[in-house]
């Protein structure tokens, strides 16, 4: 039993080191306002680095950052959760540099 618990503990510790990717399937039905809050406000609560505006990258770049390159996100994506990632991706996708409504500065309402 102790060996089993040790094995589970070791696997649990190693799993984050192997990397993970956010699942953005179904993002089209997410809530853009929740995404804006989670990106600018929710993430900032746990991250001291500047949070980039959506217009700083293209839609394809945001998708790659959220699915395969989390280590390049501010604070390596700390503060982002799988629960809110679809909302965040909809927000970033809607205001990316190649969208019809690019957001090039942080809204005043986000502090």
C-alpha positions in Angstrom: 0.0 0.0 0.0 2.8 2.4 0.8 4.4 1.7 -2.6 1.2 2.5 -4.3 0.7 5.8 -2.5 4.3 6.7 -3.2 3.8 5.9 -6.9 0.7 8.0 -7.1 2.5 10.9 -5.3 5.4 10.7 -7.7 3.1 10.7 -10.7 1.2 13.7 -9.3 4.4 15.7 -8.9 5.7 14.8 -12.3 2.5 15.4 -14.3 2.7 19.3 -14.3 6.4 19.0 -15.3 5.3 17.1 -18.4 3.2 20.1 -19.5 -0.4 20.4 -20.2 -2.6 22.2 -22.7 -5.8 24.0 -22.2 -8.9 22.6 -23.9 -10.6 25.3 -25.9 -13.1 23.1 -27.7 -16.6 24.7 -27.6 -15.2 28.3 -27.1 -17.8 29.7 -29.5 -20.5 29.4 -26.9 -18.5 31.0 -24.1 -19.1 34.4 -22.6 -16.8 37.2 -23.8 -17.4 39.5 -20.8 -16.4 36.7 -18.4 -13.3 36.2 -20.5 -12.3 39.8 -20.3 -12.7 39.8 -16.5 -10.7 36.5 -16.2 -7.9 37.7 -18.5 -7.3 41.2 -17.1 -8.6 41.0 -13.5 -8.6 37.4 -12.5 -5.2 36.7 -13.8 -3.7 39.9 -12.4 -4.7 38.8 -8.9 -2.0 36.1 -9.1 0.4 37.7 -11.6 2.7 40.7 -11.3 3.7 40.7 -15.0 1.8 43.0 -17.4 -1.1 41.3 -19.1 -1.0 41.8 -22.9 -4.0 43.3 -24.7 -5.7 41.0 -27.2 -4.7 43.2 -30.2 -1.0 42.4 -29.5 -1.3 39.0 -31.2 -3.3 37.4 -34.0 -6.0 34.8 -33.5 -3.6 32.0 -34.5 -1.0 33.2 -32.0 -3.5 33.3 -29.2 -4.7 29.8 -30.0 -1.1 28.5 -30.0 -0.3 30.3 -26.7 -3.3 28.8 -24.9 -3.0 25.3 -26.3 0.7 24.6 -26.6 2.9 27.5 -25.3 1.5 28.3 -21.8 5.0 29.0 -20.6 5.0 32.1 -22.8 1.9 33.5 -21.2 2.3 36.1 -18.4 3.4 34.1 -15.3 3.2 30.9 -17.4 -0.6 31.1 -17.3 -0.9 31.1 -13.5 -4.3 32.3 -12.5 -5.9 30.9 -15.7 -8.1 27.9 -15.1 -9.6 25.3 -17.5 -13.0 26.4 -16.2 -12.6 29.9 -17.7 -10.2 29.3 -20.6 -13.0 29.1 -23.2 -14.3 32.5 -22.1 -10.8 33.9 -22.2 -10.2 32.5 -25.7 -13.4 33.9 -27.0 -12.4 37.3 -25.6 -8.9 37.1 -27.1 -10.2 35.8 -30.4 -12.8 38.5 -30.7 -10.3 41.3 -30.1 -7.1 39.9 -31.7 -5.1 42.1 -34.1 -6.6 40.3 -37.1 -10.2 40.6 -35.9 -12.9 43.1 -36.9 -12.6 44.8 -33.4 -9.0 44.7 -32.3 -8.4 45.8 -28.7 -5.1 47.7 -28.5 -5.4 49.1 -25.0 -6.7 47.8 -21.7 -10.2 49.0 -20.8 -10.3 51.5 -17.9 -12.9 49.3 -16.2 -10.2 46.6 -15.8 -8.1 48.8 -13.5 
